[in-house]
Amino acid sequence: MRMRCLDHSLLHEVRKFVTAANVHRVKTWIFCYETSEPNSSCRQRYEDLLREFVNTKRLLIGARIQARLAVDRRTRQRLASLDLEEEIKRDYVA
């Protein structure tokens, strides 16, 4: 059986999402992942946990971006509507 090495790119991605609120929890997961025996169920469990953590953070970022784009689009549409309303009023009065 081939010995599985640590996934350093995964660890790099995980560390990008560490905040003051989750630092202790995430560092514990990383420690457990790094110190567990290669090919063990423990290592696999922590690797899966870290991958899920990264995927969840990416999904949250994507959702925030989509929400911000929707708000910006609504704001632009509202401004365009107000501009059109003003133009109609000017044309009606003139």
C-alpha positions as CSV (number, residue, x, y, z in Angstrom):
1,M,0.0,0.0,0.0
2,R,1.3,3.4,-1.0
3,M,1.9,5.8,2.0
4,R,-0.2,8.9,1.7
5,C,1.6,12.2,2.3
6,L,0.2,15.3,3.8
7,D,-1.7,17.5,1.3
8,H,0.3,20.7,1.7
9,S,-1.9,22.6,-0.7
10,L,-5.0,21.7,1.4
11,L,-3.2,22.9,4.5
12,H,-2.4,26.2,2.7
13,E,-6.0,26.6,1.7
14,V,-7.2,25.8,5.3
15,R,-4.9,28.4,6.8
16,K,-6.3,31.1,4.5
17,F,-9.6,30.7,6.2
18,V,-8.4,30.8,9.8
19,T,-10.0,33.6,11.8
20,A,-9.9,34.7,15.5
21,A,-13.2,32.9,16.0
22,N,-12.0,29.5,14.7
23,V,-8.3,29.5,15.2
24,H,-8.2,27.0,18.1
25,R,-10.6,24.6,16.5
26,V,-8.9,24.6,13.1
27,K,-5.4,24.4,14.5
28,T,-6.5,21.4,16.4
29,W,-7.8,19.8,13.2
30,I,-4.5,20.6,11.5
31,F,-2.5,19.2,14.3
32,C,-4.5,16.0,14.4
33,Y,-4.2,15.6,10.6
34,E,-0.4,16.2,10.6
35,T,0.3,13.9,13.5
36,S,-1.9,11.0,12.6
37,E,-0.5,7.9,11.0
38,P,-0.3,7.9,7.2
39,N,-3.1,5.8,5.7
40,S,-5.0,5.7,9.0
41,S,-8.7,6.3,9.3
42,C,-7.9,9.1,11.7
43,R,-5.8,10.9,9.0
44,Q,-8.5,10.4,6.5
45,R,-11.2,11.7,8.8
46,Y,-9.2,14.9,9.5
47,E,-8.3,15.3,5.8
48,D,-12.0,15.0,5.0
49,L,-12.9,17.5,7.7
50,L,-10.4,20.0,6.4
51,R,-11.6,19.6,2.9
52,E,-15.2,20.2,4.0
53,F,-14.1,23.3,5.9
54,V,-12.4,24.7,2.8
55,N,-15.4,23.8,0.6
56,T,-17.8,25.4,3.0
57,K,-15.8,28.6,3.2
58,R,-15.6,28.8,-0.6
59,L,-19.4,28.3,-0.9
60,L,-20.0,31.1,1.6
61,I,-17.7,33.4,-0.3
62,G,-19.5,32.6,-3.5
63,A,-22.9,33.2,-1.9
64,R,-21.8,36.5,-0.5
65,I,-20.5,37.6,-3.9
66,Q,-23.8,36.6,-5.6
67,A,-25.8,38.5,-2.9
68,R,-23.6,41.6,-3.3
69,L,-24.1,41.4,-7.1
70,A,-27.9,41.1,-6.7
71,V,-28.0,44.1,-4.4
72,D,-25.8,46.1,-6.8
73,R,-28.0,45.1,-9.7
74,R,-31.1,46.2,-7.8
75,T,-29.5,49.5,-6.9
76,R,-28.6,50.2,-10.5
77,Q,-32.1,49.3,-11.7
78,R,-33.7,51.5,-9.0
79,L,-31.4,54.4,-10.1
80,A,-32.3,53.9,-13.7
81,S,-36.0,53.8,-12.8
82,L,-35.7,57.1,-10.9
83,D,-33.8,58.7,-13.8
84,L,-36.5,57.6,-16.2
85,E,-39.2,58.9,-13.9
86,E,-37.5,62.3,-13.7
87,E,-37.2,62.3,-17.5
88,I,-40.9,61.6,-17.9
89,K,-41.8,64.3,-15.4
90,R,-39.6,66.8,-17.3
91,D,-41.1,65.9,-20.6
92,Y,-44.7,66.0,-19.2
93,V,-44.2,69.5,-17.6
94,A,-42.5,70.9,-20.7
